[in-house]
């Protein structure tokens, strides 16, 4: 109902009924209103006029006064009784003054017109009458609309608090479901990236657990530098996938220490950063991470690869990844073929401060190494809790030769070699050995136990020198 009222009246032409017992008068009226924008009806008696009114919606009636059987006054009185909204006009002669007065009183006529009429005056009279009817109907429509709106507003106000509580509860429930779905999706996405990171580390020369260490330490540095939530996500993803471009490199390049790679092959090696970006930039959630991977070999003084960016023009995430990547390479010996202690690795980083590395990043990274507490769930980023494979670096006790830890790296059983310093070997969360230098006999025992149990051990080694 409210919609119908709001849409207003229809645009159909007004309907006018002429009633007169003289055929010539009706013919004159038909000619006069032939080109007017009305739907016209014609009747020669009052009874015929009433029948037309019963079958059609008529806006205005023009009736002669003197008619046999039913006078104009009687006809218009009947029209008023049955169709009070229909406008009534009387055609009358000067001799019918008393009858006209009766018609005004009984038929409640809008107006009257004397015979013979003036064509333009009659047209104007009918036009004004219909316009007044239209305005009256519009007034009534708007009045009804306001009444209904007020009624609905009153009902709405009466139940508003209840409806608001219901809608709020529904919204909160929906938001909770959406939040859980988003968290599950985020967790699954991160787990997929970690799995892919481990697949990358199956290539020769890429140590297992290295990317995860870089990602976690980069995340710690990013928090210290108060990077935004989105920046922290990007740097975490970039750390896990930092070596993805190496999938296309030859084994010989991956196995060779960086400073031993022939000069002609260096550019081919460094291009893995650009290829890594190309592999990831088509995935919207990893586009930011792909940019950090591209610029991981830029140098603070502008002499790096691939774009020669300098200082703050290098993305901060790339500056962080650059430091941590080289730190871990110094420790494991993949930089110059020499396994280094923590203090020696830090010295190499410090010697290239402000040339290769951002001074603020170096200082923050060293602080993170000194104050390295266990990495807990990042509430803002809402990442799942990180595995503890790199959390125990402060537990080396008397074996430390500096104030900083010797990092732990998780490797697969296939990477075990005699002489490695084992921090721990676990089978199904049960410790097998801890804190020892392994030989071939221990490796054989681990392989036998793996074959008997059908389970792969979790192996962590210490990196760098004692």
N, C-alpha and C positions, 0 to 999 in steps of 0.2 A: 504493500500500500504506500509506504513512504517513497519507494522508488518511483511509483507511478505519479505521485504528486510532484516529486522533484523534477520529473521529465516535462511537466507542463501540459498544456492542452494540445490536442491534435491540430493539424493545419488544414483540415478539410474545410471546403467552402461552407458558408452559412446557408441554412435552408429557410426559404421564405414561402409561405402559403398565402395565396390571394383567393378570397371568397366573394363572389358577386353573382347575382342571378341574371345579369345581363351579359349575353355572349359577347357583344361588341366591346363591353368594358374589359372583359377578360382578354380579348384579342389585343386591345390597346395596351394593357398591362404586360402581356406576353412580349409585344414588340418593344416596349419601353425597357424592359429588363433583360432582353435577349443577350446583350453583350456585357451585362453586369456579372461580377464574380460570385454569383449565388446559384444554389440549386433551387429551382422554382417549382412550385406545385400550384394547380389551379382547380377550384371547385365552384360549382354553380349553386350549391345549397349548403346550409349549415351542417346537415347530416353527412353530406359527402365530405365536407371539411373535417368533421370529427373522425371519419373513417381513415382519412389520409394521416391525421395526427396519430391514430392508433398504430399505423404501420410504419411510420417514419419519424425520425427525430427532427423536429422543426424548431428553429430558433425564433422566428417572428411570424405573426399572423396579421394580414391586412384584410379587414372585412367590411363589406358594404353594410349600411344601417338597415335599409329597407329591403327585406327579403321575405318571400312567402314561407309559411309553415314555421320558420324559426327566424326571428329578427336578429340583426347584428348584435344587439345588446345581449340577447339570450345566448347566442352562439359564443360570444366572448366570455360571458359569465361561466358557461360550461367549460371553456378552455381554461379559465382561471382555476376552476375547481379541480380539473384533472391534470393540467400541465402548468402549474403556477410560474415556472421559470421561463415559459415562452412569452415573448413580448407581444403585446396586443395593440394594434392601431386600427382606428375606426375611420371609414370613409363615409361622410355624411353631407347632406345639403343644409342650406341655411334654414329651411323650414323645419328641420328636425332637432331644434335646440333642446327641447325637453327630453327627447329620446337620447340625445347625446349625453345629457346629464345623467340619465338612468344608466347608460352604458359605462360612464366613468365610475359611478358608484357601485354597480353590480359586477361589471367586468374588469374593474381595476385596470383600465386601459392606460398605456404609456402616453399616447397622444392621439390626436385626430387630425384629419385632413379634409378640407371642404371639396366638394364636387362643384364644378369641374376643377380638377387639380392642375397645378403647375408642375410639369414633368421634373424639372430640376429640384423644385422644393420637395417633391415626394421622394425623389432619389436621396436627397440630403437628409430628409427625415428618417428614412429607413437606415441609411448609413450610420447616422448618429445613434440611433436606437441600438443597432447591432454592436457598435463600438462600446456603448455603455454596458451592454450585456457582457461583452468580452471582458471589460475591466472589472465588472462585478464578479464574474466567474474567476478571474485571476486573483482578485482580492480574497475570495472564498478559498481558492486553492492554496494560496500562501498562508492564510490563516489556519487552514487544516494542517499544512505542513509544519508550521511553527508549533501547533498543538501536539502533533505526533512527536516532533523532535523533543519538545519539553517533557513529554510523557516518557520517551525512551531515555532521556537524560536523567530524569528522576529515578527511573528503574536502575539505570547504570550506576548512579551515585549510591543507591541503596545497596547494591551488590558489588560495588567497586572493590572494596577492601577484600571481600571473599575471592573475587576473580583475580585480583592482583596476587594474593597468596597462592592461589591455584596455579596461575601462570608462572609465578616465581619458582614454585616447587617443580613444575614441569621443566622449566628452563634449567634449573640447577641439576635435575636428574639427567637431562640431555647433555649438559656440559660435562658432567661426571663421566658419562659413557664415552663422550668424545675425547675427554682427557685420557681416559684409560686406553682407548683405541690408539690415540696418538703416541702414548708412551710405549705401548706394545709394538707399534709400527717402528718407532724410533729405535727400540731395543733390537728388533729383528734386523733393521737396516744396519745398525752398528755391528751386530754379530756377523752379518753377511760380509761387511767390509773386513772384519778381522779374519774371517775364513779366507777371503781372497788374499789378504796380506800374508797369511801362512802359506798359501799356494805359491805366491811370488818367491818366498824364501826357500822353496824347494830347489831353486836354481843353484848350480854350483857357485860358490863364492859369495852367496848372500846368506848371512848367518841368521839362524832361527831366533826369533824374539827381538831382533834388532829394531824393526820398525815399531813394535809396540813400546819399546823403551823410548824411542825418539818421540812418539806420540804422547806418552805420559809425561815425560820431562818437559816437552814443549807446552803441554797444558798447564803444568805447574808454573812455568815462566810466564805464560799468558795471564794467569790469575794474578801473579805478582805485579805485572804491568797494567792490571785493571783493564784488560781488553774486554770488548763487549761479548755478549752471549754468542752472537753469530760468528764473531771472529774466533772465539774459542772452539766452536764446533768445526769451523773450517780448518784450523790448525791441527786439531785432533785427527780429522779425516786425512789431512795431508800427510801427517806423520805416519799413519798406518799404511798409506799408499805411496810413500815418497819414492819407492824403488820400482814402481810399476813399469816405468819406461825401460828398465833393464831387461825386461822379458825378451826384447829383440836383440840384445847384445850377444856377441860370441862368448863362449865359455872362457876363452883365453883372456879376454878383457876383464871378465868378472873375477878371475882367479889372480890376476896380476895386481900387486900393490899400486896405488894410484900414481905415486911418483916414479914408478918403474915402467909405466905405460909409454910406449914410443910416442914421440911428439906428433907424428902423423895420425895416430889413433886417438889422441886426447880429445879432439873436437868430436869424433864419433862417439866417444864415451859420454861427453857432456851433453850430447843431444838427447840422451835418455830423459832429461828434464822436460824438454820441449815435446817429446813423444808422449811422455806421461800426461802432460796437459791435454794433448790432442785426444788421448783415449778417454779422458774424464769430462771434458768441457761440454760434451753433448748431454750429460746427465745433470739436470738442474740442481739437485741437492749437493752435487760435488763441483759445481762450477767455481765457487770461491776457493775450494781446496786445490783445484787444478791450476789456478793462477799462482798460488803459493809454491806448488811443485815446479812450475815453469821457472821461477826466479830463485830457486834454491842455491844456484851457483853465482849469483850476483855478488860482487864485492863492495864493501862499504866505500872504497875510494873510486868506484866506477869502472874498474878494470875487469869486471866479471863477465859471465855468459848468461843469457844470450843477447841481452839488450843493452849492456853497459850502464845499467841504472846505478845511481849513487845515493848514499845516505837515505834520507826520508822518502826518496822516490822508490826505493825498494820496499815492497810490502813488509810490514813488521813481522808477519808470520813467517815470511821467507828468511828474514834475518835471524829469527830464532831457530828455525830448522837448520840453517847453515851451521850455526855454532854447535848444536847438539849432534848433528850428523858427523861433523869432523871430530868432535870429542870422542864419540864411540869408535870411530875408525882409527884414531890414534891409539886407543886402549887395546883394541883387538889386533892391531898391526897391519890393517889393510890400507893404511895411508903410505907408510914407507917400508913396510915389511918387518918392523920392529914393534913387538908388544911393549906397551909403556905402562908405567904406574900412573895413578891418578894425578899426582903432583907434576909429573913430566908432561902428561897430556894437557894439563891446565897451563903449564909454562909455554907450550907451543901455541895455545890459543891466545895467551896474553901477548906473545911476541908479535902477533898479527892484529892486535887491537887497533882500531881506527884505520887499518889498511884493508884487511879482509872482513873484519867483524865489527858490528856496532858495539861501541864501548858500553852502553847501557845494558844491552842484551848480555854481554860477557859478565858484567858485574852481577846482574840478576841471576844468571845461570849458576854462578859460583855460590851465591847466597842460597839458591835452591839446593845445591849439592850439600852445603854445610848444614842446612836446616831441614833436610829431607825427612819429613814425617810420612807416615803412610798416606797414600793418595786415596781419599775417600770420595764418595759420590759427589759430583758437582751438582748441587741442588739447582742452581740457576740454569745450567745447560740440560739438566735432567738426563745425564748419561747413566747407563747402568754401572754398578760398581766394577772397577777395573780389577783384573786378576792380581794376585799377590806375588806374582813371579818376580816383580822388581821392587817389592816393598821392604825387603829384609836387609837392605844395604848398610844399615847402621849396626848390624849385629856381628860384625867381624872381629870385634874386641881387639885382642893383642896382635892380630894379624895386620891391623891397619898400620901403614907407615906414614900416613898423613892424617890431618883432622877430618878429611873427607873419606867417604866409603869407596870401596872397589865394587863397581856395579856387578849385579848378577845378570846372567843371560840364560834364558831357557832354550835348550837345543833338543833335537830329536836324537834317538838312539843311533841313527845312521851316521851322525856327526861325531860320535865319540872317538877320541884318539888317546893313546897312551900319553901321560904327562899332563893331561888337563887337570885343573884343580876343581874338584867337585864340591859344590856346596851341599847338595842333597840329591838323592834319587828316591822317588816315591812310586810305589805300585798301588793303585786304587786307594790313594790317601794314606797308605801305610808306609812309613820310612823303611828304606832298604839300607842305604849307607849315607853318611854325612861327613863333610869336612875331611877330604882325603885327596891324595894325588893318585889317579887311577893308572893301572897298568893293563896289559892285554888280558891277564887272567880275570880281573874284575869285569872288563868289557865282555869276556866270554860268559861269565856268570850272569850278567845282566841280560844278555841275548838268550841264554837258556831259560831264564825265568820268564822272559817275555814270551817265548815260544810255548812254555808250559801253561802259562796263565791265559794266553791269548790277549793280553792287555799290554798296551804301550806304556812304558814308564814316563814319569815327569822328571826331567833331568835339568838341573840348574848348575851352571858353572860360574866361577869367579873370573872376571876379566882383569887384564893388566897384571903388572908384576907385584910381587910382595914388597 
